[in-house]
Amino acid sequence: MRVTAMDHGIENIGWNAEHHTSRGVISMARSLQAPASPQTNRARAIDRVVSFANGKGGVGKTTTTANVGGYAALAGLRVLIVDLDPQGDLARDLGYERQTGRELFHALIAGTTPLILRDVRENLDVIPGGQDLEDIQGLMVSRSSRSDASDFGDMLYTVLAPIADDYDLILIDTPPGERILVEGAFAISSAVVIPTKSDDASIDGVERIARRFMAVRDRNPSLQLAGIVLFGVGPRSLRLERSVRETLAEMLGTVAPVFETRIRNLESASADARKKGLLFQELEGAVTDAQKSRLRALRAGEKPADGFFSRNAGGLAEEFEQLTGEILSRLNTMESENLV
């Protein structure tokens, strides 16, 4: 089944473009464009599984995963989000009770169906992660000496493949640092989306993820880079944005786009969304309702209830809607090209 895309439209400091316009960038672009090598030990990718990843934390990866999943579900797709991050911060973005990840950990070991939080939003289910996923690294190291040991990609495939047909789209939120978890997610994914901020450390994180992408691609030749999302861009930082886009485009070559939609840096709206466990399209309505309640209280001579820091989240909601449309369209394009 092809994913149906919605219609879509179209200041950080410390950025040093010269730092990344080097032989290493050119080499990475060539490596990304190189075909996968033929190998017999190939992972089994699952259709319509998209991993969100960056080698650095704090770049908007989890927030982007949650809001893209929310908009896809709002458009009528059946969506599953898998939280592979031991931090478990997806719970903040979607507003469910934080979990330990123990149920997912045991499901991965036993090859059984994991705990699924049903209807976190309409059409949106979640497999929650948490701190116990940190034990995966030690487990895989201890198993590495066994001749019959499966790797983490195999374990993840065993858990997700039986339920994959229940969904039109599966999104995986990966951690920034745990190589085994990231490469395991890539091993079963059909596409990768890389959110990044515009500072040097975040761009370095893009390079680290690109190396992990290339490390996995020989055993998962179906894996493709869907694109890069610019996150937390200052609304007036147009020159900075252009410079970052140019450098990222040089990194990618013709492999994938830097998505046209960028997500602006609005700290007040982001703080409200996580505090309340709301997606940005939900925050927009909640802010409006809170403002109306505040006015009613003031007119009645009463003390207004604690409200929101932000006054208008509509801009971010629109940007995430447009970004979701771009990502879904890109997935359709990649699927069409693979059928040729």
C-alpha positions, 0 to 999 in steps of 0.5 A: 500500500502506498502512503497517501500524502497530504497537500503541503506548502512550502538563530542559532550561533556558532555555525561554521560552514567551512568546518564541513565543506571538506574532503570528508563531506565530499567523501561522505556524499560519494559513499551515500550514493554508492550502491550496496555491496552484494552480501549473503547476510542481509537483514529483512527490511519491513515496508513503510518503517521510517527511523528518525535519527541523529548522532546528537541529542537535543535536535528535535528528533523525538518531537519531530517523530511524535508530530509527524506521526500525529499528523499522519494519523490525523490524515487517516493513516494507521500509525505505530511509533516505536520508542527505542530511546532509553530516555523515553521522552516520547511520553512527554510529547504524546502525554502518556505515562512514562514507562520503564521499557522493561516490557519491550526489553523482554519482548525483544529477548523472547521474540514475543508481542510487545506492550502496545499502548492503543489509541494514544491518539486516534489511529496512533499506537505506541510501543513505549521505551524507557531506561531498561533498553540501556541493557540491550547493549550489554546483552548483545555483547554477551551474546556475541560469542555465541555462534547461533546468536541473532543481532539486534536487527533480527530481534527487532524484526521478530517483534515488529514483523508480525504486527506490521500489516496492522499499520500503514506507517511505522516510525522509530524514534532512535537514541543519539548514542547507542550504536546497537539500537540505531543500527538495529533500527536501520537494519529493518527500516525502509527509510531514514529521516535525520532532524538537525539543528544548525550548529556545528555539533548537530551537523557532526551528528548528521555525519555520525548517522550517515556513517551508521547508515552506510554501515548497515546498508550492505545488509539492508540494501532496501534502506534509503535516506528520505531526507534531512529536516532543519529543526529549531531554526530562528525565524529571522536567520535566513542567511544562516539557514541558506548556508546550512542548506547548502552544506547539507546539500553538498553532504547529500549530493543527489541522494536525498533532499533537505526538506523545504519545510523547516521547524522554527525555534519557538521555545514557549510553544515547545515548553507548553507542548511537552508540559501538557503532553500535546502535539502542536495541532492540539496545542493551538486549540488549547492555547485559544481556549485558555485565552478565552478562559482567562478573559472570562475570569478577568471580566468576572474579577477572578484570578485566571488559572495558570495558562500557557507560555505561548500565545500562538502555536499555529505557525508550528502546527502548520509547519509540522503539517507541511513537513508531514506532507513532504515526508509522505510524498518522499516515501511515495516517490521512493516506493515508486522508484523501487517498483520501476 
